[in-house]
Amino acid sequence: MKIVIYKPHPKAKRIKLYIPYDMKAEREIFKKIKGKWYHKAQQLWSIPYSSENMILLKKIFKDKYDLVEQQPQRQVPSVTLNGKSLEELAKVHRKLVLKGYSEHTLRNYKHELATFFKYFENFDLKKLDKEKIESYIFYLIEKYKIGESKQNTAINAIKFYYEQVLGMPREYYDIQRPKKMKTLPNVMSEEEVLKLINFPENLKHKAILYTIYSCGLRVSELLNLRIKDIHSDEGFVFIKGGKGKKDRHTVLSDNLLHLLRQYFRQYKPSYWLFEGQDGGKYSAKSVQAIFKKAREGTGVNPWATPHTLRHSFATHLLEHGENLRNIQIMLGHDSSKTTEIYTHVINVSNKKIRNPLDIILKTSKFDNKNK
């Protein structure tokens, strides 16, 4: 019986390892390492990846571990297209722009279709049937081990090409999709959120984290906030052109408003609520860096991202009894089913939910002989 340390890839952020249940002494020593985390679904432990931590693991476990190579991830390679395929890709680009798709979608669809066009370079694309396209998706899964998200992106791009660019019937290219995983959103506790958003000493950095959490924002929505979107008299924040290009209102916290006024007096932004050093919008990369520093400095969930604050906003509102419809509006969800997922991640404890066993024992007329 040995501990298994999985040798991390060069760009990995964590070192993962398996500690057998019976090796309790070794597990207790490991748990003292800063930044440790237990991945319940995988039954693995991890710590931040660094050469110092690798040396530390080898030192504390000595001859009680095996270092195991992880199977390297295979990236779908970039391709060089011929003239015909480049013309088709240009048509896709034009249609995406005309239909107002985001830069992110435009980039992803063109990347997926470039690979698709290369694969069928010697075929007439208009005559490809559903079976051949599904065999291509199968090829990507088998050779490059692409996940569910990338499968769906590839399928969406292919369907866009055939339905929107070539005008083919939707039913003809009803491509088989992977079974959707019912994953729960990553959520932090209220205590973790409070530690994290109060970690930055820089006033702007603190205001950014406060705003994401208290308004339930996506990072892109935070960056697009204008000064005039803060409606202090009416008590709301206006989100212009959120996901799906939808406008909406979300709640304005009194504490956030107080912090933003302090921030405004010190930084004096001119148009955007959060601006870079040279003016213009603040960058998503900078927001990620602020969050990462706070996450590592506070030792909260190492898998948390800025989007975790949005999930936590919704979950905490539910825990405090807020109406699901109001949360749906503030998050900008089209369907209540999207918002309902947060009902599955509310904290379950005997402090918040009355256990039916306690209820029936308390109300029963019979004596509880086991008490």
N, C-alpha and C positions, 0 to 999 in steps of 0.2 A: 504494500500500500504506500503510494507516494503522492506528493503534491504535483500537480501538472501546471507548469507555467507556459503560457502560449507566447511564443516569440512574436512581438508586435511588428507590423509592417512599418517601414520607414516613416510614413506619414500618420501613423496611429497616434491617438491622443491618450489611450489608456493601455495598461498592461493587464491582461486578464489571466486569472488563474483559478484552478479548481482545488479546493482543500477538502479531502475526505472528512466525513462527519466525525469519525472516531479520532481524528487528529486535533483534539480540542486545545491542547497546549499551544500547538503551532498557530491555530486560528486566533487564539487570544493575543499572541505576540503580534500577529499580522494586523489585528484590529486597532493596534496602537499607532499604526502608520497614518500620517496626515493625508487626507483626501481619499481614504478607502471607501469602497461602496460595494454593496451586495446586489447583484442582479438576480432577482427572485426567479424570473422566468427561465433564465439560463442556468441557474444554480451556480453562478460563478462570482468570484470577487474581482475587484479591479482597483488599481491606483493610477495616478497620473504617470504618463510615460516619460521617463528621463533615464539617462545613463546611470545617474546616482541611485534611482529607485531599483533599477535592474541589479546593480551591485549589492544594494541592501537586501533584496530578496534572496540572492544567492548566499549572502552572508548569514542571514537568520535561519534559512532552511538547510544550509550545508549539503549533506548527501541525501536529503529526504525529498528531493524534487527531480522531475524530468523536464527538460526544456524541449517543447514540441513545436515544430514548424506549423504555422497556419497555412492553409491553402491560399496561395496568392490570388487576389482578385484580377480577373482578366477584363481589361478595358476594351470596349468596342473601338477599333482603330479609326483614325481619320481617313478619308478617302479622296481620291482625285477623280473628278467626273469628266465625262466627254461632253462635247458641245450640245448634244441633244438633251442630256440630263441637266446641264446648266440652264438651258432654256426653260425646262419644266420647273426648275427650282426658282427661276426668276418669276414665273407665273404665280407660283405659290406665294412668294414675297409680296407681289403686287396685290393679290387677293387678301392676304393677311392685313396689309396696311389699309386697304380700302374698307375692310370690315372693322377696323379699329382695335385689332388685337394688341395686347401689351407687348413690350419689347422682350419680356421673358418668354412668352408663348411663341413669339416670332422666332426667337433664337432656337428654342427647343424643337419646334416643328421642322425648321429647316435642317437642323442637325440630324434628326431622325429620318427625314426624307432623303437626305443625301446618301445615307447608308442604304436605304431602301432602293433608291435609283441605281446605285452601284451594283447591288445584288442582282437586280433584274436588268442589267445593262443590255443584254442581248435579247430581251423580250419586248414585245409590244405591250406597253403598260396598260393600254385600254382593253386588252384582251385577257388580262390576268383575272383568274376567278378566285373565289373565296378560299378554296382549298390551297391554292399556291401561296396566297398571302398568309394564311395560317401556318403553312409550312415554314415561311420566313420567320414568323414570330417564334415558332418552335426552335428554329435554328439559333436565334439569339439567346433563347433560354438555355439550350443545351451547351452551346459553345462558350457563351460569355456569362452565364448564370445571372442574367438580369432579373431584377426584382419586380414585384407587382407594380410599383409606381412607374418604372421605366417601360414595362409592358403596356400599361395604359397610355402613356405618352406616345409611344410608337403607334399604337392602334388609333389614337385620336388624330395624329398627324396624317396617317394613311387615309383615314376616313375623310378628313378635311380635303385632301388632295382629290379623291375620287368624287366626293359629293359636292364640294364647293368650287373646285377648279375645273374638273371635267364634267360636272353636272350629271353624274351617274346616280341611279336611284339608291336611296338609303338602305332599303331592304336587301339589295344585292350584295352589299358589303357589310353585313351584320356579322362582324368578326368575333370569334370566341374570346371572351375576356377572362382574366384570372378571377377566381373566387375572392370576393372582397373580405379582407381580414377585419374583424370587429375589434380594433384596437381602441384603448381608452386614452384620452388626452393626458399628457404629462402635467401634473399639478403639484404646486408647492403648498405647504401649510401656511397659515396666516403668520406664524412665528418666523418661518423661513423668508417669506416675502418681506416682512418688516426689517429683518436683518439685512437682506440684500439691498433694498432700495435706500436704506440709510447708510450703507457702507461708503459711498463716494464722499470725499471731502470737498471735491469740486462742485460748486453750486449748480452749474449747467448739467453735469453728469447726474446729479441727484434729481434734478427737475425732469430729466429725460426718463429715468426709471419710474419716478412717481407718475408721470403722465401716461406711460404705457399701461401700468397696472390700474390706475384709478379710472381710466377711460376705456379699458379693454381694447387697446389698439393693436393693429398689425404694425410692423416697423415701417412699411411703406406709408401707412396712414399718418404715423407720427411725423415722418419727414415732410409730408405734404401739408401739415398744419400751418396756417397763416395766423398772424397776430389777431386779425379780425375774426377768426373762428372761435375765439374764447369769448363767449357771451356771459360775462360776469353778472349782469343784472338779471337775466332770465335763468341763469344757473345751468347752462348746457354748453357742450362743445359741439361745433358743427364739423362733421367729417365730409369733405367734398371729394367725390369720385373715389370711393373706397373700392374694394374688390367687386368686379362686375360693373364698375363705373357708376355705383349707386351712392347717392348722398344720404346721410342720416344724422341723427342727433345722439349724443351720449351724455351721461350725467357729469356734472362739474363738481368736484369735491371742494369744499370750503378750504380744507388744508392744502390741496393742490393750488388753489387760487392764491392763497397767501404765499406759497413757495414761488409761484410763477411771477408774482409781483416783485419779490426780492430779486429773482433772476433777471427780470426785465430792467430793473433799476441798475443792476450791475453790468449787464451785457448789452443792453440797448439794441436788440435786433431791429432791423429796418422793415422787413416784409414777412419772411418766414419766421415762425415761432422759434425754431432752432436753426441757426445758421453756422456755416463753417467759418474758419478764421479769416478767409478772404471774401466773405459774403456768399450768398447762394445757399442752397439747401445743405443741411448737414448730411453726412454720408452714412449709408447703412453699415459700412465697415467700421466706422467709428462707434456706432451704437453697439455693434457686436463686441467690440473691444472693451467698452465700458461695462457691459453685462458680464463678460468673461472675467474681468478683473474682480468684480463684485462677487461673482459666484465662487471663484477660487479663494478670495479673501475671507469669505464667510463659511466656506465648507458645506454649502447646501448641495442639493442634488446635482452631481456633476454632469447629468444629461439635460439639465434645464437650459433653455434658450430664451431669448426675449419673448418668443411666442408663448412660452410657458406662463408668463405674467398675464397674458390675455386669457388663457385657459383658467388660471387661478382666479382672475377677476370674476368670471362667470360662475365658477364652482362656489366661491365664497359668498356670492350673492344668493345662490340657491340655498346654501347652508343657513343663511340668515332669513330665509323665508320670502325672498323676492319672487314676484310673479314671473313665470317662465316666458310669457309673452313680452314683458318689458325687457327681459334679458335678450331675447331674440332680436328685438328692435335695436337695442344698444350695440349688439354685436354685428348687426347687418346681415343676419341669416335670412335667406328667402323662405326656407322651410323650418317649421318648428321641430321637425325630426332631427335636424342638424343640431339644434340647441339641446334637445332632449338627452344627448349623449352625456351631458354634464350631470344628469341625475344619477348616472351610474358610478360617479367618482366622488360623490359627497362623502365626507368623513363619517364612518360608521363607528359609533361608540355608545356606551351605556349612559354617557352624559347628555346625549342629544336624542337618542331614540329609546323609547320604552320597550324593553324586551317582553314578548308575550308570556314567557314563563313567569316573570315577575308579576305581570298583571293578573294572570289566572290564580297564582298562589295568594296574592293579596286579596282578591275578591272572592276566593273559594270559601264556602261555608264548612268545608271539611278540614280537619286538622292535618297539617303537614308533618307526618311522622318522621320525615328525613331531616327536618330542620335541626 
